[in-house]
């Protein structure tokens, strides 16, 4: 399976998530990744501004896509929320 993530990611209004769309298994899937994950696993500085969070998302594109693919296999019909659990293996 090959997921494609949108480049047009946005930071949620509360600053706790980066929200994006993935195209996986022939459909668009709404996805998000937490600020905490970007700080712990993708080198975003703690308290980073929106631009820096989006840069961490872009820089981690391949690892994030792989996590989305794994999660889509487990929960194919639901939005995907990536948390630290998805990267702690």
C-alpha atoms as an extended CHARMM CRD file, in Angstrom:
* protein
*
        89  EXT
         1         1  UNK       CA              0.0000000000        0.0000000000        0.0000000000  PROA      1               0.0000000000
         2         2  UNK       CA              1.2190000000        3.4680000000       -0.7820000000  PROA      2               0.0000000000
         3         3  UNK       CA             -0.0600000000        6.5220000000        1.1050000000  PROA      3               0.0000000000
         4         4  UNK       CA              0.3190000000       10.0250000000       -0.1630000000  PROA      4               0.0000000000
         5         5  UNK       CA              0.0960000000       12.8410000000        2.3750000000  PROA      5               0.0000000000
         6         6  UNK       CA             -1.0520000000       16.3020000000        1.4460000000  PROA      6               0.0000000000
         7         7  UNK       CA              1.4790000000       19.0410000000        1.6980000000  PROA      7               0.0000000000
         8         8  UNK       CA             -1.2570000000       21.4890000000        2.7180000000  PROA      8               0.0000000000
         9         9  UNK       CA             -1.1730000000       20.5880000000        6.3900000000  PROA      9               0.0000000000
        10        10  UNK       CA             -2.4910000000       23.0880000000        8.9330000000  PROA      10              0.0000000000
        11        11  UNK       CA             -2.0720000000       23.6150000000       12.6490000000  PROA      11              0.0000000000
        12        12  UNK       CA             -5.2900000000       23.3160000000       14.6460000000  PROA      12              0.0000000000
        13        13  UNK       CA             -6.6870000000       26.4770000000       16.2410000000  PROA      13              0.0000000000
        14        14  UNK       CA             -5.5590000000       25.3210000000       19.6970000000  PROA      14              0.0000000000
        15        15  UNK       CA             -2.0400000000       24.5260000000       18.4020000000  PROA      15              0.0000000000
        16        16  UNK       CA             -2.1250000000       20.9240000000       19.6490000000  PROA      16              0.0000000000
        17        17  UNK       CA             -2.3970000000       19.1400000000       16.2810000000  PROA      17              0.0000000000
        18        18  UNK       CA             -1.1680000000       19.2650000000       12.7290000000  PROA      18              0.0000000000
        19        19  UNK       CA             -4.0940000000       18.2740000000       10.5200000000  PROA      19              0.0000000000
        20        20  UNK       CA             -3.6450000000       16.8140000000        7.0310000000  PROA      20              0.0000000000
        21        21  UNK       CA             -5.2040000000       14.4860000000        4.4830000000  PROA      21              0.0000000000
        22        22  UNK       CA             -3.7550000000       11.1600000000        3.4010000000  PROA      22              0.0000000000
        23        23  UNK       CA             -4.7820000000        9.2680000000        0.3070000000  PROA      23              0.0000000000
        24        24  UNK       CA             -4.6030000000        5.6040000000        1.2530000000  PROA      24              0.0000000000
        25        25  UNK       CA             -6.2980000000        2.5000000000       -0.0660000000  PROA      25              0.0000000000
        26        26  UNK       CA             -8.0280000000        4.5410000000       -2.7500000000  PROA      26              0.0000000000
        27        27  UNK       CA             -9.6700000000        7.1020000000       -0.4740000000  PROA      27              0.0000000000
        28        28  UNK       CA             -9.0120000000       10.3740000000        1.3060000000  PROA      28              0.0000000000
        29        29  UNK       CA             -8.4760000000        9.9730000000        5.0530000000  PROA      29              0.0000000000
        30        30  UNK       CA             -8.5400000000       12.8860000000        7.4930000000  PROA      30              0.0000000000
        31        31  UNK       CA             -5.4660000000       12.6610000000        9.7250000000  PROA      31              0.0000000000
        32        32  UNK       CA             -3.7740000000       14.4710000000       12.5490000000  PROA      32              0.0000000000
        33        33  UNK       CA             -0.5210000000       14.2290000000       14.4500000000  PROA      33              0.0000000000
        34        34  UNK       CA             -0.0500000000       15.7000000000       17.9040000000  PROA      34              0.0000000000
        35        35  UNK       CA              2.3270000000       18.4940000000       18.7780000000  PROA      35              0.0000000000
        36        36  UNK       CA              3.7670000000       16.1580000000       21.4140000000  PROA      36              0.0000000000
        37        37  UNK       CA              4.7510000000       13.6110000000       18.7500000000  PROA      37              0.0000000000
        38        38  UNK       CA              6.3770000000       16.2770000000       16.5910000000  PROA      38              0.0000000000
        39        39  UNK       CA              8.3570000000       17.4620000000       19.6340000000  PROA      39              0.0000000000
        40        40  UNK       CA              9.3780000000       13.9670000000       20.7970000000  PROA      40              0.0000000000
        41        41  UNK       CA             10.0490000000       12.2020000000       17.5020000000  PROA      41              0.0000000000
        42        42  UNK       CA             10.4790000000       14.8610000000       14.8060000000  PROA      42              0.0000000000
        43        43  UNK       CA             12.7030000000       17.4760000000       16.4460000000  PROA      43              0.0000000000
        44        44  UNK       CA             10.1640000000       20.2720000000       16.7420000000  PROA      44              0.0000000000
        45        45  UNK       CA             11.2510000000       22.5260000000       19.6100000000  PROA      45              0.0000000000
        46        46  UNK       CA              8.9460000000       22.5740000000       22.6290000000  PROA      46              0.0000000000
        47        47  UNK       CA              6.5600000000       25.4850000000       22.2130000000  PROA      47              0.0000000000
        48        48  UNK       CA              7.4390000000       25.8490000000       18.5180000000  PROA      48              0.0000000000
        49        49  UNK       CA              5.4260000000       28.2510000000       16.4000000000  PROA      49              0.0000000000
        50        50  UNK       CA              3.1110000000       27.0190000000       13.6450000000  PROA      50              0.0000000000
        51        51  UNK       CA              5.7370000000       27.3680000000       10.9060000000  PROA      51              0.0000000000
        52        52  UNK       CA              8.2370000000       25.2080000000       12.8140000000  PROA      52              0.0000000000
        53        53  UNK       CA              5.5960000000       22.5410000000       13.5500000000  PROA      53              0.0000000000
        54        54  UNK       CA              4.7280000000       22.3760000000        9.8590000000  PROA      54              0.0000000000
        55        55  UNK       CA              8.4290000000       22.0920000000        8.9850000000  PROA      55              0.0000000000
        56        56  UNK       CA              8.7670000000       19.1330000000       11.3910000000  PROA      56              0.0000000000
        57        57  UNK       CA              5.7280000000       17.5330000000        9.7230000000  PROA      57              0.0000000000
        58        58  UNK       CA              7.2400000000       18.0560000000        6.2620000000  PROA      58              0.0000000000
        59        59  UNK       CA             10.6610000000       16.7840000000        7.3390000000  PROA      59              0.0000000000
        60        60  UNK       CA              9.0950000000       13.6540000000        8.8560000000  PROA      60              0.0000000000
        61        61  UNK       CA              6.8620000000       12.9910000000        5.8640000000  PROA      61              0.0000000000
        62        62  UNK       CA              8.0770000000        9.4290000000        5.1730000000  PROA      62              0.0000000000
        63        63  UNK       CA              7.8110000000        8.2080000000        8.7680000000  PROA      63              0.0000000000
        64        64  UNK       CA              4.4150000000        9.8460000000        9.1770000000  PROA      64              0.0000000000
        65        65  UNK       CA              3.1670000000        8.2380000000        5.9330000000  PROA      65              0.0000000000
        66        66  UNK       CA              4.3260000000        4.8270000000        7.1590000000  PROA      66              0.0000000000
        67        67  UNK       CA              2.4560000000        5.2870000000       10.4520000000  PROA      67              0.0000000000
        68        68  UNK       CA             -0.6820000000        6.3400000000        8.5730000000  PROA      68              0.0000000000
        69        69  UNK       CA             -0.4400000000        3.2180000000        6.3880000000  PROA      69              0.0000000000
        70        70  UNK       CA             -0.1620000000        0.9480000000        9.4380000000  PROA      70              0.0000000000
        71        71  UNK       CA             -3.1030000000        2.6130000000       11.1330000000  PROA      71              0.0000000000
        72        72  UNK       CA             -5.3120000000        2.5530000000        8.0210000000  PROA      72              0.0000000000
        73        73  UNK       CA             -4.8600000000       -1.2230000000        7.9320000000  PROA      73              0.0000000000
        74        74  UNK       CA             -6.1200000000       -1.4790000000       11.5380000000  PROA      74              0.0000000000
        75        75  UNK       CA             -8.9520000000        1.0840000000       11.3530000000  PROA      75              0.0000000000
        76        76  UNK       CA             -9.8080000000        1.4750000000        7.6630000000  PROA      76              0.0000000000
        77        77  UNK       CA            -13.0000000000        3.5320000000        7.9860000000  PROA      77              0.0000000000
        78        78  UNK       CA            -12.0460000000        6.0890000000       10.6200000000  PROA      78              0.0000000000
        79        79  UNK       CA            -10.0350000000        9.3210000000       10.7580000000  PROA      79              0.0000000000
        80        80  UNK       CA             -6.4240000000        8.7090000000       11.7800000000  PROA      80              0.0000000000
        81        81  UNK       CA             -4.9690000000       10.3660000000       14.8780000000  PROA      81              0.0000000000
        82        82  UNK       CA             -1.2550000000        9.7440000000       15.3070000000  PROA      82              0.0000000000
        83        83  UNK       CA              0.0580000000        9.7830000000       18.8610000000  PROA      83              0.0000000000
        84        84  UNK       CA              3.3150000000        8.8500000000       20.5730000000  PROA      84              0.0000000000
        85        85  UNK       CA              2.1820000000        5.2070000000       20.6920000000  PROA      85              0.0000000000
        86        86  UNK       CA              2.3950000000        5.0810000000       16.8910000000  PROA      86              0.0000000000
        87        87  UNK       CA              6.1140000000        5.9730000000       16.9520000000  PROA      87              0.0000000000
        88        88  UNK       CA              7.3770000000        4.3300000000       20.1480000000  PROA      88              0.0000000000
        89        89  UNK       CA              8.4300000000        0.9890000000       18.6520000000  PROA      89              0.0000000000
